[in-house]
Amino acid sequence: MGAEQSLIDEAFDPLESDEEPHVGLALTKAVVEQHGGSLGVESEPGGGTYAQLRLPLRD
């Protein structure tokens, strides 16, 4: 099953929740980007969700 894009966007924003703040994906994305990488999530309702974490090779 896939997720609606609005839910994916909300998962990356720790302040969007009406309940307790959820910082997991927002924190993960921030750390990955500080290391020159990227974190993305794509989803197709009814088709599944795909997460991609990319980090550069270390010299």
PDB file of N, CA, C and O in Angstrom:
ATOM      1  N   MET A   1       0.833  -1.183   0.000  1.00  0.00           N
ATOM      2  CA  MET A   1       0.000   0.000   0.000  1.00  0.00           C
ATOM      3  C   MET A   1       0.874   1.242   0.000  1.00  0.00           C
ATOM      4  O   MET A   1       1.932   1.253   0.630  1.00  0.00           O
ATOM      5  N   GLY A   2       0.473   2.228  -0.658  1.00  0.00           N
ATOM      6  CA  GLY A   2       1.192   3.487  -0.679  1.00  0.00           C
ATOM      7  C   GLY A   2       0.559   4.498   0.253  1.00  0.00           C
ATOM      8  O   GLY A   2      -0.513   4.259   0.809  1.00  0.00           O
ATOM      9  N   ALA A   3       1.218   5.618   0.422  1.00  0.00           N
ATOM     10  CA  ALA A   3       0.733   6.683   1.290  1.00  0.00           C
ATOM     11  C   ALA A   3       0.485   7.936   0.456  1.00  0.00           C
ATOM     12  O   ALA A   3       1.128   8.149  -0.571  1.00  0.00           O
ATOM     13  N   GLU A   4      -0.440   8.746   0.903  1.00  0.00           N
ATOM     14  CA  GLU A   4      -0.714  10.016   0.246  1.00  0.00           C
ATOM     15  C   GLU A   4       0.485  10.944   0.433  1.00  0.00           C
ATOM     16  O   GLU A   4       1.138  10.893   1.475  1.00  0.00           O
ATOM     17  N   GLN A   5       0.784  11.782  -0.544  1.00  0.00           N
ATOM     18  CA  GLN A   5       1.934  12.683  -0.475  1.00  0.00           C
ATOM     19  C   GLN A   5       1.848  13.596   0.745  1.00  0.00           C
ATOM     20  O   GLN A   5       2.875  13.905   1.349  1.00  0.00           O
ATOM     21  N   SER A   6       0.659  14.030   1.117  1.00  0.00           N
ATOM     22  CA  SER A   6       0.524  14.915   2.273  1.00  0.00           C
ATOM     23  C   SER A   6       0.994  14.228   3.556  1.00  0.00           C
ATOM     24  O   SER A   6       1.558  14.882   4.433  1.00  0.00           O
ATOM     25  N   LEU A   7       0.768  12.926   3.673  1.00  0.00           N
ATOM     26  CA  LEU A   7       1.237  12.192   4.850  1.00  0.00           C
ATOM     27  C   LEU A   7       2.752  12.067   4.856  1.00  0.00           C
ATOM     28  O   LEU A   7       3.380  12.133   5.912  1.00  0.00           O
ATOM     29  N   ILE A   8       3.337  11.885   3.680  1.00  0.00           N
ATOM     30  CA  ILE A   8       4.792  11.801   3.576  1.00  0.00           C
ATOM     31  C   ILE A   8       5.411  13.150   3.952  1.00  0.00           C
ATOM     32  O   ILE A   8       6.377  13.203   4.713  1.00  0.00           O
ATOM     33  N   ASP A   9       4.855  14.231   3.420  1.00  0.00           N
ATOM     34  CA  ASP A   9       5.362  15.566   3.738  1.00  0.00           C
ATOM     35  C   ASP A   9       5.261  15.831   5.242  1.00  0.00           C
ATOM     36  O   ASP A   9       6.181  16.389   5.839  1.00  0.00           O
ATOM     37  N   GLU A  10       4.154  15.435   5.844  1.00  0.00           N
ATOM     38  CA  GLU A  10       3.937  15.638   7.276  1.00  0.00           C
ATOM     39  C   GLU A  10       4.957  14.850   8.110  1.00  0.00           C
ATOM     40  O   GLU A  10       5.374  15.304   9.176  1.00  0.00           O
ATOM     41  N   ALA A  11       5.348  13.686   7.626  1.00  0.00           N
ATOM     42  CA  ALA A  11       6.295  12.850   8.364  1.00  0.00           C
ATOM     43  C   ALA A  11       7.667  13.518   8.482  1.00  0.00           C
ATOM     44  O   ALA A  11       8.416  13.226   9.414  1.00  0.00           O
ATOM     45  N   PHE A  12       8.007  14.419   7.538  1.00  0.00           N
ATOM     46  CA  PHE A  12       9.287  15.114   7.572  1.00  0.00           C
ATOM     47  C   PHE A  12       9.221  16.419   8.364  1.00  0.00           C
ATOM     48  O   PHE A  12      10.249  17.061   8.580  1.00  0.00           O
ATOM     49  N   ASP A  13       8.029  16.818   8.798  1.00  0.00           N
ATOM     50  CA  ASP A  13       7.853  18.063   9.546  1.00  0.00           C
ATOM     51  C   ASP A  13       7.432  17.731  10.976  1.00  0.00           C
ATOM     52  O   ASP A  13       6.282  17.353  11.202  1.00  0.00           O
ATOM     53  N   PRO A  14       8.345  17.865  11.951  1.00  0.00           N
ATOM     54  CA  PRO A  14       8.025  17.460  13.314  1.00  0.00           C
ATOM     55  C   PRO A  14       6.940  18.306  13.969  1.00  0.00           C
ATOM     56  O   PRO A  14       6.400  17.910  15.001  1.00  0.00           O
ATOM     57  N   LEU A  15       6.608  19.452  13.400  1.00  0.00           N
ATOM     58  CA  LEU A  15       5.620  20.328  14.015  1.00  0.00           C
ATOM     59  C   LEU A  15       4.227  20.167  13.435  1.00  0.00           C
ATOM     60  O   LEU A  15       3.305  20.844  13.891  1.00  0.00           O
ATOM     61  N   GLU A  16       4.034  19.311  12.461  1.00  0.00           N
ATOM     62  CA  GLU A  16       2.748  19.133  11.811  1.00  0.00           C
ATOM     63  C   GLU A  16       1.764  18.294  12.625  1.00  0.00           C
ATOM     64  O   GLU A  16       0.555  18.392  12.417  1.00  0.00           O
ATOM     65  N   SER A  17       2.252  17.492  13.524  1.00  0.00           N
ATOM     66  CA  SER A  17       1.400  16.566  14.251  1.00  0.00           C
ATOM     67  C   SER A  17       0.540  17.283  15.279  1.00  0.00           C
ATOM     68  O   SER A  17       1.019  18.184  15.968  1.00  0.00           O
ATOM     69  N   ASP A  18      -0.730  16.890  15.388  1.00  0.00           N
ATOM     70  CA  ASP A  18      -1.622  17.419  16.414  1.00  0.00           C
ATOM     71  C   ASP A  18      -1.312  16.776  17.763  1.00  0.00           C
ATOM     72  O   ASP A  18      -1.705  17.285  18.813  1.00  0.00           O
ATOM     73  N   GLU A  19      -0.618  15.678  17.717  1.00  0.00           N
ATOM     74  CA  GLU A  19      -0.282  14.966  18.942  1.00  0.00           C
ATOM     75  C   GLU A  19       1.168  15.280  19.298  1.00  0.00           C
ATOM     76  O   GLU A  19       1.635  16.388  19.032  1.00  0.00           O
ATOM     77  N   GLU A  20       1.877  14.348  19.884  1.00  0.00           N
ATOM     78  CA  GLU A  20       3.273  14.589  20.249  1.00  0.00           C
ATOM     79  C   GLU A  20       4.110  14.798  18.988  1.00  0.00           C
ATOM     80  O   GLU A  20       3.878  14.152  17.965  1.00  0.00           O
ATOM     81  N   PRO A  21       5.093  15.712  19.070  1.00  0.00           N
ATOM     82  CA  PRO A  21       5.969  15.922  17.901  1.00  0.00           C
ATOM     83  C   PRO A  21       6.685  14.630  17.522  1.00  0.00           C
ATOM     84  O   PRO A  21       7.129  13.879  18.390  1.00  0.00           O
ATOM     85  N   HIS A  22       6.791  14.382  16.240  1.00  0.00           N
ATOM     86  CA  HIS A  22       7.532  13.226  15.748  1.00  0.00           C
ATOM     87  C   HIS A  22       8.734  13.779  14.982  1.00  0.00           C
ATOM     88  O   HIS A  22       8.584  14.455  13.965  1.00  0.00           O
ATOM     89  N   VAL A  23       9.905  13.481  15.485  1.00  0.00           N
ATOM     90  CA  VAL A  23      11.109  14.075  14.914  1.00  0.00           C
ATOM     91  C   VAL A  23      11.970  13.071  14.162  1.00  0.00           C
ATOM     92  O   VAL A  23      12.990  13.457  13.591  1.00  0.00           O
ATOM     93  N   GLY A  24      11.600  11.822  14.142  1.00  0.00           N
ATOM     94  CA  GLY A  24      12.428  10.774  13.554  1.00  0.00           C
ATOM     95  C   GLY A  24      12.895  11.054  12.141  1.00  0.00           C
ATOM     96  O   GLY A  24      14.101  11.122  11.902  1.00  0.00           O
ATOM     97  N   LEU A  25      11.984  11.217  11.201  1.00  0.00           N
ATOM     98  CA  LEU A  25      12.394  11.438   9.809  1.00  0.00           C
ATOM     99  C   LEU A  25      12.996  12.817   9.600  1.00  0.00           C
ATOM    100  O   LEU A  25      13.921  12.972   8.803  1.00  0.00           O
ATOM    101  N   ALA A  26      12.483  13.825  10.307  1.00  0.00           N
ATOM    102  CA  ALA A  26      13.035  15.172  10.169  1.00  0.00           C
ATOM    103  C   ALA A  26      14.481  15.204  10.659  1.00  0.00           C
ATOM    104  O   ALA A  26      15.341  15.806  10.016  1.00  0.00           O
ATOM    105  N   LEU A  27      14.749  14.567  11.780  1.00  0.00           N
ATOM    106  CA  LEU A  27      16.107  14.512  12.319  1.00  0.00           C
ATOM    107  C   LEU A  27      17.019  13.691  11.412  1.00  0.00           C
ATOM    108  O   LEU A  27      18.154  14.083  11.140  1.00  0.00           O
ATOM    109  N   THR A  28      16.523  12.566  10.953  1.00  0.00           N
ATOM    110  CA  THR A  28      17.305  11.716  10.054  1.00  0.00           C
ATOM    111  C   THR A  28      17.670  12.479   8.784  1.00  0.00           C
ATOM    112  O   THR A  28      18.820  12.443   8.348  1.00  0.00           O
ATOM    113  N   LYS A  29      16.709  13.161   8.196  1.00  0.00           N
ATOM    114  CA  LYS A  29      16.967  13.921   6.967  1.00  0.00           C
ATOM    115  C   LYS A  29      17.997  15.022   7.217  1.00  0.00           C
ATOM    116  O   LYS A  29      18.877  15.240   6.384  1.00  0.00           O
ATOM    117  N   ALA A  30      17.901  15.712   8.341  1.00  0.00           N
ATOM    118  CA  ALA A  30      18.844  16.778   8.665  1.00  0.00           C
ATOM    119  C   ALA A  30      20.275  16.234   8.802  1.00  0.00           C
ATOM    120  O   ALA A  30      21.220  16.835   8.289  1.00  0.00           O
ATOM    121  N   VAL A  31      20.428  15.112   9.485  1.00  0.00           N
ATOM    122  CA  VAL A  31      21.756  14.519   9.662  1.00  0.00           C
ATOM    123  C   VAL A  31      22.319  14.053   8.323  1.00  0.00           C
ATOM    124  O   VAL A  31      23.492  14.283   8.026  1.00  0.00           O
ATOM    125  N   VAL A  32      21.501  13.412   7.529  1.00  0.00           N
ATOM    126  CA  VAL A  32      21.945  12.929   6.212  1.00  0.00           C
ATOM    127  C   VAL A  32      22.381  14.105   5.345  1.00  0.00           C
ATOM    128  O   VAL A  32      23.416  14.029   4.683  1.00  0.00           O
ATOM    129  N   GLU A  33      21.611  15.187   5.336  1.00  0.00           N
ATOM    130  CA  GLU A  33      21.960  16.354   4.520  1.00  0.00           C
ATOM    131  C   GLU A  33      23.227  17.037   5.021  1.00  0.00           C
ATOM    132  O   GLU A  33      23.993  17.570   4.217  1.00  0.00           O
ATOM    133  N   GLN A  34      23.467  17.033   6.341  1.00  0.00           N
ATOM    134  CA  GLN A  34      24.695  17.613   6.886  1.00  0.00           C
ATOM    135  C   GLN A  34      25.930  16.849   6.414  1.00  0.00           C
ATOM    136  O   GLN A  34      27.036  17.390   6.402  1.00  0.00           O
ATOM    137  N   HIS A  35      25.737  15.615   6.033  1.00  0.00           N
ATOM    138  CA  HIS A  35      26.838  14.796   5.542  1.00  0.00           C
ATOM    139  C   HIS A  35      26.876  14.757   4.019  1.00  0.00           C
ATOM    140  O   HIS A  35      27.569  13.925   3.432  1.00  0.00           O
ATOM    141  N   GLY A  36      26.133  15.654   3.382  1.00  0.00           N
ATOM    142  CA  GLY A  36      26.165  15.758   1.933  1.00  0.00           C
ATOM    143  C   GLY A  36      25.274  14.768   1.211  1.00  0.00           C
ATOM    144  O   GLY A  36      25.418  14.570   0.005  1.00  0.00           O
ATOM    145  N   GLY A  37      24.366  14.149   1.925  1.00  0.00           N
ATOM    146  CA  GLY A  37      23.482  13.149   1.325  1.00  0.00           C
ATOM    147  C   GLY A  37      22.077  13.662   1.134  1.00  0.00           C
ATOM    148  O   GLY A  37      21.802  14.854   1.267  1.00  0.00           O
ATOM    149  N   SER A  38      21.197  12.738   0.822  1.00  0.00           N
ATOM    150  CA  SER A  38      19.785  13.084   0.646  1.00  0.00           C
ATOM    151  C   SER A  38      18.909  11.927   1.114  1.00  0.00           C
ATOM    152  O   SER A  38      19.321  10.767   1.098  1.00  0.00           O
ATOM    153  N   LEU A  39      17.709  12.266   1.525  1.00  0.00           N
ATOM    154  CA  LEU A  39      16.714  11.287   1.950  1.00  0.00           C
ATOM    155  C   LEU A  39      15.409  11.661   1.282  1.00  0.00           C
ATOM    156  O   LEU A  39      14.937  12.789   1.422  1.00  0.00           O
ATOM    157  N   GLY A  40      14.828  10.731   0.563  1.00  0.00           N
ATOM    158  CA  GLY A  40      13.568  10.992  -0.117  1.00  0.00           C
ATOM    159  C   GLY A  40      12.629   9.812   0.010  1.00  0.00           C
ATOM    160  O   GLY A  40      13.050   8.668   0.177  1.00  0.00           O
ATOM    161  N   VAL A  41      11.354  10.117  -0.073  1.00  0.00           N
ATOM    162  CA  VAL A  41      10.322   9.083  -0.019  1.00  0.00           C
ATOM    163  C   VAL A  41       9.361   9.336  -1.161  1.00  0.00           C
ATOM    164  O   VAL A  41       8.874  10.451  -1.344  1.00  0.00           O
ATOM    165  N   GLU A  42       9.094   8.304  -1.918  1.00  0.00           N
ATOM    166  CA  GLU A  42       8.103   8.368  -2.996  1.00  0.00           C
ATOM    167  C   GLU A  42       7.068   7.291  -2.740  1.00  0.00           C
ATOM    168  O   GLU A  42       7.391   6.204  -2.260  1.00  0.00           O
ATOM    169  N   SER A  43       5.833   7.596  -3.061  1.00  0.00           N
ATOM    170  CA  SER A  43       4.779   6.636  -2.808  1.00  0.00           C
ATOM    171  C   SER A  43       3.704   6.740  -3.868  1.00  0.00           C
ATOM    172  O   SER A  43       3.404   7.822  -4.373  1.00  0.00           O
ATOM    173  N   GLU A  44       3.143   5.619  -4.188  1.00  0.00           N
ATOM    174  CA  GLU A  44       2.021   5.556  -5.115  1.00  0.00           C
ATOM    175  C   GLU A  44       0.890   4.853  -4.386  1.00  0.00           C
ATOM    176  O   GLU A  44       0.992   3.664  -4.081  1.00  0.00           O
ATOM    177  N   PRO A  45      -0.204   5.587  -4.098  1.00  0.00           N
ATOM    178  CA  PRO A  45      -1.325   4.947  -3.389  1.00  0.00           C
ATOM    179  C   PRO A  45      -1.736   3.643  -4.078  1.00  0.00           C
ATOM    180  O   PRO A  45      -2.017   3.615  -5.276  1.00  0.00           O
ATOM    181  N   GLY A  46      -1.761   2.589  -3.303  1.00  0.00           N
ATOM    182  CA  GLY A  46      -2.102   1.280  -3.831  1.00  0.00           C
ATOM    183  C   GLY A  46      -0.924   0.549  -4.439  1.00  0.00           C
ATOM    184  O   GLY A  46      -1.042  -0.623  -4.799  1.00  0.00           O
ATOM    185  N   GLY A  47       0.229   1.230  -4.561  1.00  0.00           N
ATOM    186  CA  GLY A  47       1.366   0.627  -5.225  1.00  0.00           C
ATOM    187  C   GLY A  47       2.589   0.444  -4.352  1.00  0.00           C
ATOM    188  O   GLY A  47       3.506  -0.286  -4.729  1.00  0.00           O
ATOM    189  N   GLY A  48       2.629   1.079  -3.210  1.00  0.00           N
ATOM    190  CA  GLY A  48       3.756   0.924  -2.306  1.00  0.00           C
ATOM    191  C   GLY A  48       4.524   2.213  -2.076  1.00  0.00           C
ATOM    192  O   GLY A  48       4.284   3.226  -2.733  1.00  0.00           O
ATOM    193  N   THR A  49       5.435   2.156  -1.146  1.00  0.00           N
ATOM    194  CA  THR A  49       6.237   3.306  -0.759  1.00  0.00           C
ATOM    195  C   THR A  49       7.711   2.939  -0.874  1.00  0.00           C
ATOM    196  O   THR A  49       8.118   1.834  -0.517  1.00  0.00           O
ATOM    197  N   TYR A  50       8.503   3.882  -1.377  1.00  0.00           N
ATOM    198  CA  TYR A  50       9.920   3.661  -1.615  1.00  0.00           C
ATOM    199  C   TYR A  50      10.702   4.775  -0.924  1.00  0.00           C
ATOM    200  O   TYR A  50      10.461   5.954  -1.182  1.00  0.00           O
ATOM    201  N   ALA A  51      11.627   4.412  -0.056  1.00  0.00           N
ATOM    202  CA  ALA A  51      12.485   5.392   0.606  1.00  0.00           C
ATOM    203  C   ALA A  51      13.902   5.214   0.081  1.00  0.00           C
ATOM    204  O   ALA A  51      14.373   4.090  -0.094  1.00  0.00           O
ATOM    205  N   GLN A  52      14.579   6.334  -0.170  1.00  0.00           N
ATOM    206  CA  GLN A  52      15.944   6.272  -0.671  1.00  0.00           C
ATOM    207  C   GLN A  52      16.817   7.191   0.173  1.00  0.00           C
ATOM    208  O   GLN A  52      16.535   8.382   0.312  1.00  0.00           O
ATOM    209  N   LEU A  53      17.873   6.626   0.729  1.00  0.00           N
ATOM    210  CA  LEU A  53      18.867   7.368   1.495  1.00  0.00           C
ATOM    211  C   LEU A  53      20.169   7.275   0.723  1.00  0.00           C
ATOM    212  O   LEU A  53      20.652   6.182   0.428  1.00  0.00           O
ATOM    213  N   ARG A  54      20.736   8.434   0.398  1.00  0.00           N
ATOM    214  CA  ARG A  54      21.985   8.458  -0.375  1.00  0.00           C
ATOM    215  C   ARG A  54      23.027   9.227   0.410  1.00  0.00           C
ATOM    216  O   ARG A  54      22.764  10.323   0.905  1.00  0.00           O
ATOM    217  N   LEU A  55      24.213   8.647   0.522  1.00  0.00           N
ATOM    218  CA  LEU A  55      25.347   9.287   1.171  1.00  0.00           C
ATOM    219  C   LEU A  55      26.530   9.242   0.213  1.00  0.00           C
ATOM    220  O   LEU A  55      26.714   8.258  -0.505  1.00  0.00           O
ATOM    221  N   PRO A  56      27.334  10.306   0.199  1.00  0.00           N
ATOM    222  CA  PRO A  56      28.497  10.299  -0.688  1.00  0.00           C
ATOM    223  C   PRO A  56      29.566   9.342  -0.160  1.00  0.00           C
ATOM    224  O   PRO A  56      29.641   9.078   1.040  1.00  0.00           O
ATOM    225  N   LEU A  57      30.384   8.831  -1.067  1.00  0.00           N
ATOM    226  CA  LEU A  57      31.509   7.998  -0.671  1.00  0.00           C
ATOM    227  C   LEU A  57      32.528   8.863   0.066  1.00  0.00           C
ATOM    228  O   LEU A  57      32.710  10.042  -0.238  1.00  0.00           O
ATOM    229  N   ARG A  58      33.158   8.268   1.001  1.00  0.00           N
ATOM    230  CA  ARG A  58      34.171   8.960   1.782  1.00  0.00           C
ATOM    231  C   ARG A  58      35.502   8.907   1.042  1.00  0.00           C
ATOM    232  O   ARG A  58      35.874   7.861   0.511  1.00  0.00           O
ATOM    233  N   ASP A  59      36.222  10.029   1.003  1.00  0.00           N
ATOM    234  CA  ASP A  59      37.528  10.074   0.339  1.00  0.00           C
ATOM    235  C   ASP A  59      38.603   9.502   1.220  1.00  0.00           C
ATOM    236  O   ASP A  59      39.767   9.459   0.823  1.00  0.00           O
TER     237      ASP A  59
END
